[in-house]
Amino acid sequence: MASNSTWTYQQNKLFENALATYCEDPPELFFQNVAKAVGDKTAEEVKRHYEILVEDIQKIESGQIPLPNYNDDVDIKDEKQVTDEEQR
């Protein structure tokens, strides 16, 4: 199931911070609380974004895809929006 949800850099940072903040929440509240922290995203969009993150981590850990080669000279904080599929 492909998602067309678009996430900005800022939304991704809020998502990452919310994952750490709400990781101990009961499952029935977790995605709702993360969605509230991100703003402008539904619990379902957050759940799909999380599932994609887990899939990517599993692929990296299994060696199916290499770790990204980040260039320190590039400013990644621009507000370029990327879809979940583009992010992969």
Backbone as a printed PyTorch tensor [residue, N CA C, xyz], in Angstrom:
tensor([[[ 0.8430, -1.1890,  0.0000],
         [ 0.0000,  0.0000,  0.0000],
         [ 0.8780,  1.2380,  0.0000]],

        [[ 0.9240,  1.9290, -1.1020],
         [ 1.7470,  3.1340, -1.2090],
         [ 1.0390,  4.3140, -0.5730]],

        [[ 1.8350,  5.1670,  0.0230],
         [ 1.2780,  6.3620,  0.6580],
         [ 1.7190,  7.5800, -0.1320]],

        [[ 0.7910,  8.4980, -0.3480],
         [ 1.1130,  9.7360, -1.0360],
         [ 1.2940, 10.8740, -0.0440]],

        [[ 1.3840, 10.5490,  1.2160],
         [ 1.5350, 11.5510,  2.2550],
         [ 2.8740, 12.2610,  2.0920]],

        [[ 2.8350, 13.5870,  2.1520],
         [ 4.0400, 14.3960,  2.0160],
         [ 4.4860, 14.8720,  3.3920]],

        [[ 5.7820, 14.7530,  3.6520],
         [ 6.3510, 15.1260,  4.9450],
         [ 7.4750, 16.1240,  4.7310]],

        [[ 7.4290, 17.2510,  5.4320],
         [ 8.5100, 18.2300,  5.3720],
         [ 9.6290, 17.7930,  6.3170]],

        [[10.7570, 18.4470,  6.2000],
         [11.8680, 18.1980,  7.1190],
         [11.4170, 18.4340,  8.5510]],

        [[10.7070, 19.5270,  8.7940],
         [10.2470, 19.8640, 10.1470],
         [ 9.2920, 18.7980, 10.6790]],

        [[ 8.3770, 18.3280,  9.8490],
         [ 7.4520, 17.2860, 10.2890],
         [ 8.1960, 15.9970, 10.6230]],

        [[ 9.2060, 15.6700,  9.8280],
         [10.0100, 14.4790, 10.1200],
         [10.7320, 14.6100, 11.4540]],

        [[11.2610, 15.7890, 11.7500],
         [11.9410, 15.9990, 13.0380],
         [10.9440, 15.8880, 14.1900]],

        [[ 9.7560, 16.4730, 14.0330],
         [ 8.7200, 16.3470, 15.0580],
         [ 8.3140, 14.8880, 15.2400]],

        [[ 8.2100, 14.1630, 14.1380],
         [ 7.8870, 12.7370, 14.1610],
         [ 8.9410, 11.9620, 14.9480]],

        [[10.2020, 12.1840, 14.6320],
         [11.2920, 11.4890, 15.3240],
         [11.2890, 11.7940, 16.8170]],

        [[11.1210, 13.0610, 17.1700],
         [11.0880, 13.4400, 18.5870],
         [ 9.8870, 12.8250, 19.2960]],

        [[ 8.7410, 12.8030, 18.6130],
         [ 7.5370, 12.2280, 19.2120],
         [ 7.6790, 10.7220, 19.4090]],

        [[ 8.3750, 10.0490, 18.5000],
         [ 8.6030,  8.6080, 18.6850],
         [ 9.3290,  8.3510, 19.9930]],

        [[10.3340,  9.1640, 20.2730],
         [11.0840,  9.0070, 21.5140],
         [10.2500,  9.3990, 22.7240]],

        [[ 9.4410, 10.4140, 22.5810],
         [ 8.6390, 10.9100, 23.6970],
         [ 7.5260,  9.9380, 24.0790]],

        [[ 6.8610,  9.3760, 23.0860],
         [ 5.6740,  8.5620, 23.3400],
         [ 5.9070,  7.0600, 23.1990]],

        [[ 7.1610,  6.6270, 23.1500],
         [ 7.4650,  5.2110, 22.9200],
         [ 6.8960,  4.2860, 23.9950]],

        [[ 6.6230,  4.7990, 25.1720],
         [ 6.0910,  3.9840, 26.2640],
         [ 4.5590,  4.0070, 26.3220]],

        [[ 3.9260,  4.7720, 25.4470],
         [ 2.4670,  4.8700, 25.4500],
         [ 1.8350,  3.5390, 25.0380]],

        [[ 0.6310,  3.2800, 25.5210],
         [-0.0770,  2.0810, 25.0690],
         [-0.3410,  2.1640, 23.5660]],

        [[-0.3300,  1.0290, 22.8880],
         [-0.4780,  1.0370, 21.4200],
         [-1.6880,  1.8050, 20.9240]],

        [[-2.7910,  1.7560, 21.6510],
         [-3.9970,  2.4320, 21.1720],
         [-3.8700,  3.9570, 21.1990]],

        [[-2.8880,  4.4870, 21.9330],
         [-2.6750,  5.9350, 22.0020],
         [-1.4350,  6.4130, 21.2500]],

        [[-0.5180,  5.5100, 21.0020],
         [ 0.7910,  5.8770, 20.4430],
         [ 0.6790,  6.7180, 19.1780]],

        [[ 0.0150,  6.2150, 18.1470],
         [-0.0410,  6.9250, 16.8680],
         [-0.8630,  8.2020, 16.9670]],

        [[-1.8690,  8.2090, 17.8050],
         [-2.6550,  9.4340, 18.0160],
         [-1.7920, 10.5200, 18.6510]],

        [[-1.0070, 10.1500, 19.6490],
         [-0.1570, 11.1330, 20.3200],
         [ 0.9610, 11.6390, 19.4130]],

        [[ 1.5220, 10.7450, 18.6180],
         [ 2.5590, 11.1740, 17.6720],
         [ 1.9430, 12.1150, 16.6360]],

        [[ 0.7530, 11.7940, 16.1540],
         [ 0.0700, 12.6580, 15.1720],
         [-0.1990, 14.0380, 15.7590]],

        [[-0.6170, 14.1030, 17.0040],
         [-0.8480, 15.3970, 17.6550],
         [ 0.4490, 16.1930, 17.7490]],

        [[ 1.5420, 15.5150, 18.0590],
         [ 2.8340, 16.1930, 18.1800],
         [ 3.3210, 16.7230, 16.8340]],

        [[ 3.0700, 15.9630, 15.7770],
         [ 3.4970, 16.3810, 14.4380],
         [ 2.5850, 17.4920, 13.9310]],

        [[ 1.2940, 17.3670, 14.2020],
         [ 0.3240, 18.3160, 13.6500],
         [ 0.1030, 18.0260, 12.1820]],

        [[-0.9980, 18.4070, 11.6330],
         [-1.2970, 18.2580, 10.2000],
         [-1.1890, 16.8360,  9.6650]],

        [[-1.1120, 15.8320, 10.5280],
         [-1.0620, 14.4320, 10.0970],
         [-2.0710, 13.6360, 10.9170]],

        [[-2.6980, 12.6810, 10.2650],
         [-3.6200, 11.8060, 10.9710],
         [-2.8410, 10.6710, 11.6220]],

        [[-3.4910,  9.9920, 12.5510],
         [-2.8680,  8.8250, 13.1760],
         [-2.5490,  7.7680, 12.1220]],

        [[-3.4000,  7.6380, 11.1220],
         [-3.1590,  6.6470, 10.0540],
         [-1.9340,  7.0340,  9.2100]],

        [[-1.7730,  8.3120,  8.9050],
         [-0.5860,  8.7550,  8.1540],
         [ 0.6800,  8.5130,  8.9710]],

        [[ 0.6070,  8.7780, 10.2590],
         [ 1.7530,  8.5620, 11.1430],
         [ 2.0760,  7.0750, 11.2180]],

        [[ 1.0540,  6.2570, 11.3190],
         [ 1.2760,  4.8000, 11.3850],
         [ 1.9750,  4.3100, 10.1230]],

        [[ 1.5300,  4.7690,  8.9640],
         [ 2.1580,  4.3400,  7.6980],
         [ 3.5980,  4.8410,  7.6190]],

        [[ 3.8440,  6.0570,  8.0480],
         [ 5.1970,  6.6170,  8.0430],
         [ 6.0960,  5.7860,  8.9600]],

        [[ 5.5720,  5.3980, 10.1040],
         [ 6.3040,  4.5570, 11.0520],
         [ 6.5950,  3.1850, 10.4440]],

        [[ 5.6200,  2.5860,  9.7850],
         [ 5.8120,  1.2790,  9.1540],
         [ 6.9060,  1.3350,  8.0950]],

        [[ 6.9430,  2.4030,  7.3260],
         [ 7.9920,  2.5760,  6.3140],
         [ 9.3500,  2.7060,  6.9850]],

        [[ 9.4150,  3.4570,  8.0880],
         [10.6610,  3.5980,  8.8360],
         [11.1500,  2.2390,  9.3200]],

        [[10.2560,  1.4350,  9.8860],
         [10.6240,  0.1040, 10.3830],
         [11.1150, -0.7740,  9.2350]],

        [[10.4330, -0.7400,  8.0960],
         [10.8650, -1.5110,  6.9180],
         [12.2610, -1.0940,  6.4760]],

        [[12.5090,  0.2070,  6.4300],
         [13.8210,  0.7060,  6.0190],
         [14.9160,  0.2720,  6.9900]],

        [[14.6300,  0.3460,  8.2810],
         [15.6130, -0.0770,  9.2870],
         [15.9280, -1.5630,  9.1240]],

        [[14.9000, -2.3650,  8.9150],
         [15.1080, -3.8000,  8.7280],
         [15.9650, -4.0790,  7.5000]],

        [[15.7350, -3.3450,  6.4270],
         [16.5360, -3.5320,  5.2130],
         [17.9880, -3.1100,  5.4290]],

        [[18.1890, -2.0110,  6.1340],
         [19.5570, -1.5500,  6.4320],
         [20.2690, -2.5670,  7.3030]],

        [[19.6050, -3.0180,  8.3610],
         [20.2260, -3.9650,  9.2850],
         [20.5140, -5.3110,  8.6370]],

        [[19.7230, -5.7060,  7.6580],
         [19.9530, -6.9830,  6.9740],
         [20.9450, -6.8580,  5.8250]],

        [[21.4020, -5.6270,  5.5610],
         [22.3770, -5.4070,  4.4930],
         [21.7650, -5.3030,  3.1130]],

        [[20.4600, -5.2430,  3.0220],
         [19.8050, -5.1420,  1.7170],
         [20.0220, -3.7810,  1.0660]],

        [[20.1520, -2.7460,  1.8770],
         [20.4620, -1.4240,  1.3510],
         [21.5600, -0.8140,  2.2180]],

        [[22.4700, -0.0730,  1.5950],
         [23.5690,  0.5120,  2.3620],
         [23.1120,  1.7200,  3.1740]],

        [[23.8710,  2.0310,  4.1910],
         [23.6240,  3.2490,  4.9530],
         [23.7850,  4.4450,  4.0300]],

        [[22.9870,  5.4830,  4.2110],
         [23.1360,  6.6760,  3.3740],
         [24.4970,  7.3310,  3.6060]],

        [[25.0280,  7.9240,  2.5530],
         [26.2850,  8.6440,  2.6390],
         [25.9470, 10.1270,  2.7250]],

        [[25.8870, 10.6420,  3.9460],
         [25.5140, 12.0360,  4.1310],
         [26.7000, 12.9430,  3.8660]],

        [[26.4250, 14.0390,  3.1670],
         [27.4330, 15.0440,  2.8720],
         [27.2470, 16.1810,  3.8640]],

        [[28.2360, 16.4220,  4.6990],
         [28.1390, 17.4530,  5.7270],
         [27.9970, 18.8540,  5.1490]],

        [[28.3470, 19.0320,  3.8930],
         [28.2790, 20.3550,  3.2810],
         [26.8780, 20.7200,  2.8120]],

        [[25.9720, 19.7690,  2.7950],
         [24.6310, 19.9990,  2.2880],
         [23.7170, 20.3800,  3.4360]],

        [[22.9360, 21.4330,  3.2300],
         [21.9830, 21.8700,  4.2420],
         [20.7000, 21.0710,  4.0660]],

        [[20.4890, 20.0960,  4.9370],
         [19.3200, 19.2390,  4.8130],
         [18.1020, 19.8240,  5.4990]],

        [[18.2210, 21.0100,  6.0450],
         [17.1110, 21.5980,  6.7780],
         [16.1650, 22.3900,  5.8850]],

        [[16.3620, 22.3450,  4.5760],
         [15.4250, 23.0710,  3.7370],
         [14.0490, 22.4200,  3.8600]],

        [[13.0380, 23.1310,  3.4960],
         [11.6780, 22.6570,  3.6880],
         [11.1810, 21.8580,  2.4810]],

        [[12.0750, 21.2150,  1.7580],
         [11.6530, 20.4000,  0.6310],
         [10.7290, 19.3090,  1.1470]],

        [[ 9.6210, 19.1590,  0.4850],
         [ 8.6800, 18.1260,  0.8720],
         [ 8.9570, 16.8740,  0.0650]],

        [[ 8.8890, 15.7410,  0.7270],
         [ 9.0730, 14.4750,  0.0510],
         [ 7.9360, 13.5470,  0.4330]],

        [[ 7.5190, 12.7340, -0.5290],
         [ 6.5070, 11.7460, -0.2020],
         [ 7.1890, 10.5760,  0.4800]],

        [[ 6.3970,  9.7310,  1.1140],
         [ 6.9540,  8.5600,  1.7720],
         [ 7.7140,  7.6930,  0.7730]],

        [[ 7.1910,  7.5570, -0.4310],
         [ 7.8530,  6.7240, -1.4280],
         [ 9.1610,  7.3440, -1.8970]],

        [[ 9.2180,  8.6600, -2.0490],
         [10.4600,  9.3240, -2.4410],
         [11.5080,  9.1900, -1.3570]],

        [[11.0680,  9.2060, -0.1060],
         [11.9900,  9.1090,  1.0120],
         [12.6950,  7.7670,  1.0240]],

        [[12.0620,  6.7500,  0.5300],
         [12.6100,  5.4090,  0.5190],
         [13.6760,  5.3490, -0.5270]]])
